[in-house]
Amino acid sequence: MENRWIKVATMLPPTIEVCGTRLFPFCLRHRVALSAIGSPALARDKEMTGADLVAAVRILSSRTIEDIRRPSSWKEAWWAAKLRRNQKALVEEASKLMIYFEAQSLWPRFWEKSAKPSQSTGTPWELVVVASLIRNGCTTEEAWTMPEAEAIWLHIAHVQANGSDVTVISDEEWDAMQRYLAEERIRKAAAASTETPNPRAN
């Protein structure tokens, strides 16, 4: 069985706290809410400010849209002020958030296939996954709030069962491919270092 799936199926809820707050497992509702505010938590190339971090923590510690939209608490205001004036604390808390995401980055990996590009339906991929889960028996709330990696694995299993030509790469295949690519880089670097320029004609 695929080891990444085993990790997803047996993963315990995260115990990490960011800004003194316990975070829930990352789910599709969290992703959409973070995308809606352009959070640097998803766009790693953006600089993370204290206000950004507090907003991300609010979303990731909420289950419902109502929780996300609740008025700011004194605790959030305190952390925002602390992170604004203390760069070290900002880096420490942002690092915890990165660990939180990396521990849950267990999506299935797919083989790339050369084929005609498919026509986009215009439907966000998150909604496609949620609709797939609901169509196969999950409640709307379950589909939005189950851990994201679990939702993606279930969605892929559903589309495979319906005859879609999707192949998941096993850990062994992935490791072998990474070793091959590393060896290719070494060979190319060695070849480049031994190349000598053609002598110029005098």
C-alpha positions as protocol buffer text, in pm:
chain_id: "A"
residue {
  index: 1
  type: MET
  ca { x: 0 y: 0 z: 0 }
}
residue {
  index: 2
  type: GLU
  ca { x: 108 y: 357 z: -67 }
}
residue {
  index: 3
  type: ASN
  ca { x: 300 y: 480 z: 241 }
}
residue {
  index: 4
  type: ARG
  ca { x: 178 y: 838 z: 203 }
}
residue {
  index: 5
  type: TRP
  ca { x: -180 y: 713 z: 223 }
}
residue {
  index: 6
  type: ILE
  ca { x: -100 y: 511 z: 536 }
}
residue {
  index: 7
  type: LYS
  ca { x: 36 y: 827 z: 697 }
}
residue {
  index: 8
  type: VAL
  ca { x: -279 y: 1017 z: 600 }
}
residue {
  index: 9
  type: ALA
  ca { x: -510 y: 743 z: 728 }
}
residue {
  index: 10
  type: THR
  ca { x: -332 y: 713 z: 1063 }
}
residue {
  index: 11
  type: MET
  ca { x: -242 y: 1078 z: 1124 }
}
residue {
  index: 12
  type: LEU
  ca { x: -338 y: 1219 z: 1462 }
}
residue {
  index: 13
  type: PRO
  ca { x: -472 y: 1574 z: 1492 }
}
residue {
  index: 14
  type: PRO
  ca { x: -189 y: 1831 z: 1511 }
}
residue {
  index: 15
  type: THR
  ca { x: -77 y: 1930 z: 1857 }
}
residue {
  index: 16
  type: ILE
  ca { x: 126 y: 2233 z: 1751 }
}
residue {
  index: 17
  type: GLU
  ca { x: 27 y: 2574 z: 1880 }
}
residue {
  index: 18
  type: VAL
  ca { x: 93 y: 2896 z: 1688 }
}
residue {
  index: 19
  type: CYS
  ca { x: 48 y: 3227 z: 1869 }
}
residue {
  index: 20
  type: GLY
  ca { x: -67 y: 3025 z: 2169 }
}
residue {
  index: 21
  type: THR
  ca { x: -354 y: 2867 z: 1975 }
}
residue {
  index: 22
  type: ARG
  ca { x: -409 y: 2501 z: 1885 }
}
residue {
  index: 23
  type: LEU
  ca { x: -470 y: 2454 z: 1512 }
}
residue {
  index: 24
  type: PHE
  ca { x: -717 y: 2213 z: 1355 }
}
residue {
  index: 25
  type: PRO
  ca { x: -613 y: 1976 z: 1074 }
}
residue {
  index: 26
  type: PHE
  ca { x: -574 y: 2170 z: 748 }
}
residue {
  index: 27
  type: CYS
  ca { x: -888 y: 2130 z: 537 }
}
residue {
  index: 28
  type: LEU
  ca { x: -1037 y: 2263 z: 213 }
}
residue {
  index: 29
  type: ARG
  ca { x: -1240 y: 2525 z: 401 }
}
residue {
  index: 30
  type: HIS
  ca { x: -915 y: 2657 z: 548 }
}
residue {
  index: 31
  type: ARG
  ca { x: -753 y: 2668 z: 203 }
}
residue {
  index: 32
  type: VAL
  ca { x: -1040 y: 2863 z: 47 }
}
residue {
  index: 33
  type: ALA
  ca { x: -1055 y: 3107 z: 340 }
}
residue {
  index: 34
  type: LEU
  ca { x: -679 y: 3168 z: 324 }
}
residue {
  index: 35
  type: SER
  ca { x: -699 y: 3213 z: -54 }
}
residue {
  index: 36
  type: ALA
  ca { x: -981 y: 3465 z: -11 }
}
residue {
  index: 37
  type: ILE
  ca { x: -752 y: 3698 z: 186 }
}
residue {
  index: 38
  type: GLY
  ca { x: -440 y: 3631 z: -24 }
}
residue {
  index: 39
  type: SER
  ca { x: -264 y: 3487 z: 279 }
}
residue {
  index: 40
  type: PRO
  ca { x: 115 y: 3439 z: 262 }
}
residue {
  index: 41
  type: ALA
  ca { x: 50 y: 3110 z: 442 }
}
residue {
  index: 42
  type: LEU
  ca { x: -34 y: 2969 z: 98 }
}
residue {
  index: 43
  type: ALA
  ca { x: 179 y: 3199 z: -119 }
}
residue {
  index: 44
  type: ARG
  ca { x: 523 y: 3130 z: 27 }
}
residue {
  index: 45
  type: ASP
  ca { x: 684 y: 3396 z: -194 }
}
residue {
  index: 46
  type: LYS
  ca { x: 499 y: 3670 z: -1 }
}
residue {
  index: 47
  type: GLU
  ca { x: 637 y: 3825 z: 315 }
}
residue {
  index: 48
  type: MET
  ca { x: 451 y: 3720 z: 630 }
}
residue {
  index: 49
  type: THR
  ca { x: 360 y: 4004 z: 864 }
}
residue {
  index: 50
  type: GLY
  ca { x: 234 y: 3971 z: 1218 }
}
residue {
  index: 51
  type: ALA
  ca { x: -118 y: 4062 z: 1105 }
}
residue {
  index: 52
  type: ASP
  ca { x: -98 y: 3797 z: 831 }
}
residue {
  index: 53
  type: LEU
  ca { x: 7 y: 3533 z: 1081 }
}
residue {
  index: 54
  type: VAL
  ca { x: -268 y: 3618 z: 1330 }
}
residue {
  index: 55
  type: ALA
  ca { x: -526 y: 3607 z: 1049 }
}
residue {
  index: 56
  type: ALA
  ca { x: -397 y: 3266 z: 934 }
}
residue {
  index: 57
  type: VAL
  ca { x: -407 y: 3131 z: 1289 }
}
residue {
  index: 58
  type: ARG
  ca { x: -766 y: 3253 z: 1326 }
}
residue {
  index: 59
  type: ILE
  ca { x: -868 y: 3063 z: 1012 }
}
residue {
  index: 60
  type: LEU
  ca { x: -673 y: 2746 z: 1093 }
}
residue {
  index: 61
  type: SER
  ca { x: -819 y: 2731 z: 1445 }
}
residue {
  index: 62
  type: SER
  ca { x: -1177 y: 2765 z: 1317 }
}
residue {
  index: 63
  type: ARG
  ca { x: -1424 y: 2504 z: 1196 }
}
residue {
  index: 64
  type: THR
  ca { x: -1698 y: 2725 z: 1054 }
}
residue {
  index: 65
  type: ILE
  ca { x: -1726 y: 3046 z: 854 }
}
residue {
  index: 66
  type: GLU
  ca { x: -1897 y: 3202 z: 1157 }
}
residue {
  index: 67
  type: ASP
  ca { x: -1590 y: 3128 z: 1370 }
}
residue {
  index: 68
  type: ILE
  ca { x: -1363 y: 3283 z: 1109 }
}
residue {
  index: 69
  type: ARG
  ca { x: -1574 y: 3602 z: 1098 }
}
residue {
  index: 70
  type: ARG
  ca { x: -1607 y: 3648 z: 1472 }
}
residue {
  index: 71
  type: PRO
  ca { x: -1485 y: 3978 z: 1620 }
}
residue {
  index: 72
  type: SER
  ca { x: -1115 y: 3998 z: 1705 }
}
residue {
  index: 73
  type: SER
  ca { x: -1026 y: 3887 z: 2056 }
}
residue {
  index: 74
  type: TRP
  ca { x: -794 y: 4058 z: 2303 }
}
residue {
  index: 75
  type: LYS
  ca { x: -557 y: 3763 z: 2262 }
}
residue {
  index: 76
  type: GLU
  ca { x: -533 y: 3820 z: 1884 }
}
residue {
  index: 77
  type: ALA
  ca { x: -474 y: 4192 z: 1938 }
}
residue {
  index: 78
  type: TRP
  ca { x: -199 y: 4114 z: 2190 }
}
residue {
  index: 79
  type: TRP
  ca { x: -24 y: 3874 z: 1953 }
}
residue {
  index: 80
  type: ALA
  ca { x: -54 y: 4114 z: 1659 }
}
residue {
  index: 81
  type: ALA
  ca { x: 111 y: 4387 z: 1867 }
}
residue {
  index: 82
  type: LYS
  ca { x: 384 y: 4152 z: 1991 }
}
residue {
  index: 83
  type: LEU
  ca { x: 469 y: 4024 z: 1643 }
}
residue {
  index: 84
  type: ARG
  ca { x: 474 y: 4378 z: 1505 }
}
residue {
  index: 85
  type: ARG
  ca { x: 750 y: 4485 z: 1743 }
}
residue {
  index: 86
  type: ASN
  ca { x: 935 y: 4153 z: 1791 }
}
residue {
  index: 87
  type: GLN
  ca { x: 1086 y: 4012 z: 1471 }
}
residue {
  index: 88
  type: LYS
  ca { x: 1233 y: 3710 z: 1651 }
}
residue {
  index: 89
  type: ALA
  ca { x: 889 y: 3610 z: 1780 }
}
residue {
  index: 90
  type: LEU
  ca { x: 744 y: 3653 z: 1430 }
}
residue {
  index: 91
  type: VAL
  ca { x: 1006 y: 3422 z: 1281 }
}
residue {
  index: 92
  type: GLU
  ca { x: 952 y: 3161 z: 1554 }
}
residue {
  index: 93
  type: GLU
  ca { x: 575 y: 3155 z: 1516 }
}
residue {
  index: 94
  type: ALA
  ca { x: 591 y: 3157 z: 1135 }
}
residue {
  index: 95
  type: SER
  ca { x: 831 y: 2860 z: 1152 }
}
residue {
  index: 96
  type: LYS
  ca { x: 577 y: 2669 z: 1360 }
}
residue {
  index: 97
  type: LEU
  ca { x: 316 y: 2739 z: 1094 }
}
residue {
  index: 98
  type: MET
  ca { x: 549 y: 2604 z: 826 }
}
residue {
  index: 99
  type: ILE
  ca { x: 602 y: 2285 z: 1029 }
}
residue {
  index: 100
  type: TYR
  ca { x: 223 y: 2252 z: 1062 }
}
residue {
  index: 101
  type: PHE
  ca { x: 180 y: 2263 z: 683 }
}
residue {
  index: 102
  type: GLU
  ca { x: 474 y: 2039 z: 600 }
}
residue {
  index: 103
  type: ALA
  ca { x: 355 y: 1766 z: 839 }
}
residue {
  index: 104
  type: GLN
  ca { x: 28 y: 1746 z: 644 }
}
residue {
  index: 105
  type: SER
  ca { x: 170 y: 1772 z: 290 }
}
residue {
  index: 106
  type: LEU
  ca { x: 80 y: 1416 z: 195 }
}
residue {
  index: 107
  type: TRP
  ca { x: -112 y: 1450 z: -130 }
}
residue {
  index: 108
  type: PRO
  ca { x: -77 y: 1160 z: -373 }
}
residue {
  index: 109
  type: ARG
  ca { x: 184 y: 1206 z: -646 }
}
residue {
  index: 110
  type: PHE
  ca { x: 87 y: 1143 z: -1008 }
}
residue {
  index: 111
  type: TRP
  ca { x: 259 y: 1036 z: -1325 }
}
residue {
  index: 112
  type: GLU
  ca { x: 273 y: 1315 z: -1580 }
}
residue {
  index: 113
  type: LYS
  ca { x: 112 y: 1208 z: -1905 }
}
residue {
  index: 114
  type: SER
  ca { x: 158 y: 1375 z: -2240 }
}
residue {
  index: 115
  type: ALA
  ca { x: -189 y: 1427 z: -2376 }
}
residue {
  index: 116
  type: LYS
  ca { x: -406 y: 1696 z: -2523 }
}
residue {
  index: 117
  type: PRO
  ca { x: -474 y: 1966 z: -2268 }
}
residue {
  index: 118
  type: SER
  ca { x: -820 y: 1927 z: -2119 }
}
residue {
  index: 119
  type: GLN
  ca { x: -1074 y: 2202 z: -2147 }
}
residue {
  index: 120
  type: SER
  ca { x: -1112 y: 2394 z: -1823 }
}
residue {
  index: 121
  type: THR
  ca { x: -1465 y: 2389 z: -1682 }
}
residue {
  index: 122
  type: GLY
  ca { x: -1411 y: 2704 z: -1480 }
}
residue {
  index: 123
  type: THR
  ca { x: -1500 y: 2521 z: -1159 }
}
residue {
  index: 124
  type: PRO
  ca { x: -1245 y: 2569 z: -878 }
}
residue {
  index: 125
  type: TRP
  ca { x: -1060 y: 2245 z: -806 }
}
residue {
  index: 126
  type: GLU
  ca { x: -1149 y: 2267 z: -437 }
}
residue {
  index: 127
  type: LEU
  ca { x: -1518 y: 2261 z: -529 }
}
residue {
  index: 128
  type: VAL
  ca { x: -1461 y: 1967 z: -763 }
}
residue {
  index: 129
  type: VAL
  ca { x: -1314 y: 1768 z: -473 }
}
residue {
  index: 130
  type: VAL
  ca { x: -1593 y: 1868 z: -233 }
}
residue {
  index: 131
  type: ALA
  ca { x: -1860 y: 1776 z: -488 }
}
residue {
  index: 132
  type: SER
  ca { x: -1692 y: 1440 z: -548 }
}
residue {
  index: 133
  type: LEU
  ca { x: -1693 y: 1360 z: -177 }
}
residue {
  index: 134
  type: ILE
  ca { x: -2057 y: 1466 z: -134 }
}
residue {
  index: 135
  type: ARG
  ca { x: -2160 y: 1262 z: -439 }
}
residue {
  index: 136
  type: ASN
  ca { x: -2000 y: 958 z: -278 }
}
residue {
  index: 137
  type: GLY
  ca { x: -2166 y: 984 z: 61 }
}
residue {
  index: 138
  type: CYS
  ca { x: -1995 y: 1255 z: 269 }
}
residue {
  index: 139
  type: THR
  ca { x: -2197 y: 1535 z: 420 }
}
residue {
  index: 140
  type: THR
  ca { x: -2118 y: 1887 z: 304 }
}
residue {
  index: 141
  type: GLU
  ca { x: -1957 y: 1965 z: 639 }
}
residue {
  index: 142
  type: GLU
  ca { x: -1746 y: 1648 z: 632 }
}
residue {
  index: 143
  type: ALA
  ca { x: -1625 y: 1725 z: 281 }
}
residue {
  index: 144
  type: TRP
  ca { x: -1519 y: 2078 z: 374 }
}
residue {
  index: 145
  type: THR
  ca { x: -1358 y: 1998 z: 709 }
}
residue {
  index: 146
  type: MET
  ca { x: -1187 y: 1658 z: 678 }
}
residue {
  index: 147
  type: PRO
  ca { x: -806 y: 1684 z: 652 }
}
residue {
  index: 148
  type: GLU
  ca { x: -720 y: 1806 z: 304 }
}
residue {
  index: 149
  type: ALA
  ca { x: -481 y: 1523 z: 219 }
}
residue {
  index: 150
  type: GLU
  ca { x: -748 y: 1267 z: 313 }
}
residue {
  index: 151
  type: ALA
  ca { x: -1002 y: 1450 z: 96 }
}
residue {
  index: 152
  type: ILE
  ca { x: -768 y: 1443 z: -204 }
}
residue {
  index: 153
  type: TRP
  ca { x: -689 y: 1072 z: -163 }
}
residue {
  index: 154
  type: LEU
  ca { x: -1060 y: 986 z: -139 }
}
residue {
  index: 155
  type: HIS
  ca { x: -1138 y: 1201 z: -443 }
}
residue {
  index: 156
  type: ILE
  ca { x: -867 y: 1025 z: -646 }
}
residue {
  index: 157
  type: ALA
  ca { x: -999 y: 684 z: -538 }
}
residue {
  index: 158
  type: HIS
  ca { x: -1348 y: 788 z: -651 }
}
residue {
  index: 159
  type: VAL
  ca { x: -1237 y: 910 z: -995 }
}
residue {
  index: 160
  type: GLN
  ca { x: -1028 y: 594 z: -1045 }
}
residue {
  index: 161
  type: ALA
  ca { x: -1330 y: 381 z: -957 }
}
residue {
  index: 162
  type: ASN
  ca { x: -1524 y: 572 z: -1221 }
}
residue {
  index: 163
  type: GLY
  ca { x: -1268 y: 480 z: -1486 }
}
residue {
  index: 164
  type: SER
  ca { x: -1048 y: 790 z: -1491 }
}
residue {
  index: 165
  type: ASP
  ca { x: -694 y: 726 z: -1616 }
}
residue {
  index: 166
  type: VAL
  ca { x: -511 y: 853 z: -1307 }
}
residue {
  index: 167
  type: THR
  ca { x: -206 y: 668 z: -1179 }
}
residue {
  index: 168
  type: VAL
  ca { x: -57 y: 739 z: -836 }
}
residue {
  index: 169
  type: ILE
  ca { x: 320 y: 706 z: -797 }
}
residue {
  index: 170
  type: SER
  ca { x: 427 y: 473 z: -517 }
}
residue {
  index: 171
  type: ASP
  ca { x: 693 y: 583 z: -269 }
}
residue {
  index: 172
  type: GLU
  ca { x: 933 y: 330 z: -420 }
}
residue {
  index: 173
  type: GLU
  ca { x: 879 y: 467 z: -771 }
}
residue {
  index: 174
  type: TRP
  ca { x: 916 y: 824 z: -649 }
}
residue {
  index: 175
  type: ASP
  ca { x: 1241 y: 747 z: -464 }
}
residue {
  index: 176
  type: ALA
  ca { x: 1381 y: 567 z: -769 }
}
residue {
  index: 177
  type: MET
  ca { x: 1290 y: 861 z: -992 }
}
residue {
  index: 178
  type: GLN
  ca { x: 1455 y: 1107 z: -753 }
}
residue {
  index: 179
  type: ARG
  ca { x: 1774 y: 896 z: -744 }
}
residue {
  index: 180
  type: TYR
  ca { x: 1779 y: 883 z: -1123 }
}
residue {
  index: 181
  type: LEU
  ca { x: 1737 y: 1261 z: -1152 }
}
residue {
  index: 182
  type: ALA
  ca { x: 2012 y: 1318 z: -895 }
}
residue {
  index: 183
  type: GLU
  ca { x: 2247 y: 1086 z: -1085 }
}
residue {
  index: 184
  type: GLU
  ca { x: 2164 y: 1266 z: -1411 }
}
residue {
  index: 185
  type: ARG
  ca { x: 2249 y: 1602 z: -1254 }
}
residue {
  index: 186
  type: ILE
  ca { x: 2581 y: 1463 z: -1131 }
}
residue {
  index: 187
  type: ARG
  ca { x: 2663 y: 1319 z: -1475 }
}
residue {
  index: 188
  type: LYS
  ca { x: 2578 y: 1645 z: -1650 }
}
residue {
  index: 189
  type: ALA
  ca { x: 2785 y: 1847 z: -1403 }
}
residue {
  index: 190
  type: ALA
  ca { x: 3081 y: 1611 z: -1448 }
}
residue {
  index: 191
  type: ALA
  ca { x: 3051 y: 1628 z: -1826 }
}
residue {
  index: 192
  type: ALA
  ca { x: 3035 y: 2008 z: -1819 }
}
residue {
  index: 193
  type: SER
  ca { x: 3344 y: 2030 z: -1597 }
}
residue {
  index: 194
  type: THR
  ca { x: 3551 y: 1820 z: -1839 }
}
residue {
  index: 195
  type: GLU
  ca { x: 3451 y: 2007 z: -2151 }
}
residue {
  index: 196
  type: THR
  ca { x: 3725 y: 2227 z: -2294 }
}
residue {
  index: 197
  type: PRO
  ca { x: 3659 y: 2517 z: -2530 }
}
residue {
  index: 198
  type: ASN
  ca { x: 3770 y: 2481 z: -2890 }
}
residue {
  index: 199
  type: PRO
  ca { x: 4106 y: 2652 z: -2944 }
}
residue {
  index: 200
  type: ARG
  ca { x: 4078 y: 2977 z: -3133 }
}
residue {
  index: 201
  type: ALA
  ca { x: 4240 y: 2996 z: -3468 }
}
residue {
  index: 202
  type: ASN
  ca { x: 4535 y: 3237 z: -3467 }
}
